[in-house]
Amino acid sequence: MNRYTKVTDGFDATHLDPDEGAHLHGHRFTVEVVEQSEVATLIEHDLHAIVLELHLRDLGQMLVGGSQSLPGMASWFMERLLTKHPRVISVEVWHDSAFRAGVSRTVR
């Protein structure tokens, strides 16, 4: 029988916004992950370890290309988590606003 585990974690990070000039500004980002699994896993621990890599960092230096966007960050988290958690089915990322972006996949 499959069960679904949802874990949430957050981090504070800065980035450049081309619409706002050359000054860094920051946000509180939240990451929510859903894993489909028959047994308990260490998903919460592993998500937190990845979140710590970005906490209090400049996203422009940590993530390349379009990865600084919310959809890009969701894809980055998904890619990182899948190495240890092949049954992750969705990742959503959001910051202070109500806008959320995510990626999802089907696990058979």
Secondary structure by P-SEA (a helix, b strand, c coil): cbbbbbbbbcccbbbbbcccccbbbbbbbbbbbbbbcccccaaaaaaaaaaaaacccccccccccccccaaaaaaaaaaaaacccccccccccccccccccbbbbbcc
